[in-house]
Amino acid sequence: MEIMTIGSDSNWTVLAAEDDKDARLFLEHAFQEVGIKCSLRFVSDGDEAIDYLDGKPPYADRFTHPLPEIVLLDVKMPRRDGFEVLKWIRGNERIKRLIVIMLTSSDEIKDIELAYTLGANSYLNKCSNLQEFVELVKSLDTYWLKNNRAPDFSHLSP
């Protein structure tokens, strides 16, 4: 688990389930460059994402590991893939309304269709360089963090 806090006044938490180290670095640098005030947390596979979201050890302390407002899910991950995680989220009564954005290198129509069928809020392709990631993160910031009104999960945190 990697935790990166960007900015000082943030109450946003973004959980990125991403196993590719380069994609993680691009995301981290893009969030920094855009200057989004949030806590960006990384998990490396689907099981770890579910453990984090379910508050299982080592993520049981919600002060240290708060529920995210946004989940960025890679489709192809070890152990459980992004579709399995998405299905688990949408089947969990407590957090089924979380904003889930599939962020993946897969451009296959069957993956896009399945993601939306399972309840993804958005489906975005990973970028191939840092500048493209910066533009992607700018759009995430503008739409999801500034303009969109998200469900309130504060009652689920201590």
C-alpha positions in Angstrom: 0.0 0.0 0.0 1.4 3.3 -1.0 -0.2 6.6 0.3 0.5 9.9 -1.3 -1.1 13.1 0.0 -1.3 16.0 -2.5 -2.2 19.4 -1.2 -2.9 20.2 2.4 -6.7 20.8 2.6 -7.9 17.6 1.1 -10.8 15.5 2.3 -10.8 13.5 -0.9 -9.3 10.0 -1.0 -8.7 8.3 -4.4 -7.9 4.5 -4.3 -6.1 3.3 -7.4 -6.0 -0.5 -7.9 -3.1 -0.8 -10.3 -0.4 -3.5 -10.5 1.8 -1.8 -13.2 4.6 0.2 -11.6 5.0 2.6 -14.6 1.2 3.4 -14.6 1.4 4.0 -10.8 4.3 6.4 -11.3 2.5 8.2 -14.2 -0.6 8.6 -12.1 1.3 9.8 -9.1 3.3 12.4 -11.1 0.1 13.5 -13.0 -1.8 14.1 -9.7 1.1 16.1 -8.4 1.5 18.2 -11.6 -2.2 18.9 -11.7 -2.1 19.8 -8.0 -5.2 17.9 -7.0 -5.7 18.1 -3.2 -6.4 14.5 -2.3 -4.9 11.5 -0.7 -4.0 9.1 -3.5 -3.6 5.5 -2.3 -2.4 2.5 -4.3 -3.2 -1.2 -4.0 -1.6 -3.7 -6.3 -4.3 -6.3 -6.9 -8.0 -7.0 -6.7 -7.9 -8.8 -3.3 -6.0 -5.9 -1.8 -8.6 -3.5 -3.2 -11.4 -5.5 -1.6 -9.6 -5.7 1.7 -9.1 -2.0 1.7 -12.7 -1.2 0.8 -14.0 -3.7 3.3 -11.8 -2.4 6.1 -10.0 -5.7 6.7 -6.6 -5.7 8.3 -4.3 -4.0 7.7 -6.9 -1.4 6.5 -9.2 -1.6 9.5 -8.4 1.8 10.9 -10.6 4.2 8.9 -8.7 7.3 10.2 -5.5 5.9 8.5 -7.3 4.2 5.6 -10.4 6.2 4.9 -13.0 5.1 2.4 -12.3 6.6 -1.0 -14.6 8.9 -2.9 -13.3 7.5 -6.2 -11.9 4.1 -7.1 -9.7 3.8 -10.2 -9.7 0.1 -11.2 -7.4 -1.6 -13.7 -9.1 -4.4 -15.5 -6.3 -6.8 -15.7 -4.8 -7.3 -12.2 -3.5 -10.4 -10.4 -5.6 -12.5 -8.1 -9.0 -10.7 -8.8 -9.4 -8.6 -11.9 -11.1 -5.2 -12.0 -14.4 -6.7 -13.1 -14.5 -9.0 -10.0 -13.8 -6.0 -7.8 -16.4 -3.9 -9.5 -19.0 -6.7 -9.1 -18.0 -7.0 -5.4 -18.4 -3.2 -4.9 -21.8 -3.1 -6.6 -23.0 -6.0 -4.5 -21.9 -4.5 -1.2 -24.8 -2.6 0.3 -22.6 -0.2 2.3 -20.5 1.1 -0.6 -22.3 0.2 -3.8 -22.7 3.8 -4.8 -18.9 4.5 -4.8 -17.7 6.2 -8.0 -15.7 3.5 -9.9 -13.7 4.5 -12.9 -12.1 1.7 -15.0 -8.7 2.9 -16.0 -7.2 0.3 -18.2 -5.1 -0.5 -21.3 -7.9 -2.7 -22.7 -9.8 -1.1 -25.6 -11.8 -4.3 -26.3 -15.5 -3.6 -26.8 -16.4 -6.7 -24.7 -14.5 -5.2 -21.7 -16.1 -1.8 -22.2 -19.6 -3.4 -22.4 -18.9 -5.6 -19.3 -17.6 -2.7 -17.3 -20.8 -0.7 -17.8 -23.0 -3.7 -17.4 -21.4 -4.3 -14.0 -22.0 -0.6 -13.0 -18.8 1.3 -13.8 -19.3 5.1 -13.8 -16.7 5.6 -16.5 -14.2 3.7 -18.7 -10.9 5.3 -19.6 -7.9 4.1 -21.4 -4.5 4.4 -19.8 -2.1 6.8 -21.5 1.2 6.0 -23.0 3.2 9.0 -21.6 3.2 11.4 -18.7 1.7 14.4 -20.6 -1.3 12.3 -21.6 -1.7 11.1 -18.0 -1.6 14.8 -16.9 -4.4 15.6 -19.4 -6.4 12.6 -18.2 -6.0 13.6 -14.5 -7.0 17.2 -15.3 -10.3 15.8 -16.8 -10.8 13.6 -13.7 -10.2 16.6 -11.5 -12.6 18.9 -13.4 -15.4 16.4 -13.8 -15.3 14.0 -10.8 -13.7 16.1 -8.1 -15.0 19.6 -8.9 -18.2 19.4 -10.9 -19.7 16.0 -9.9 -21.7 15.6 -6.7 -20.7 12.3 -5.1 -22.6 10.2 -2.5 -21.7 10.9 1.1 -20.0 8.1 2.9 -18.9 10.1 6.0 -21.3 8.1 8.1 -19.3 5.0 7.4 -16.1 6.4 8.7 -15.3 7.0 12.4 
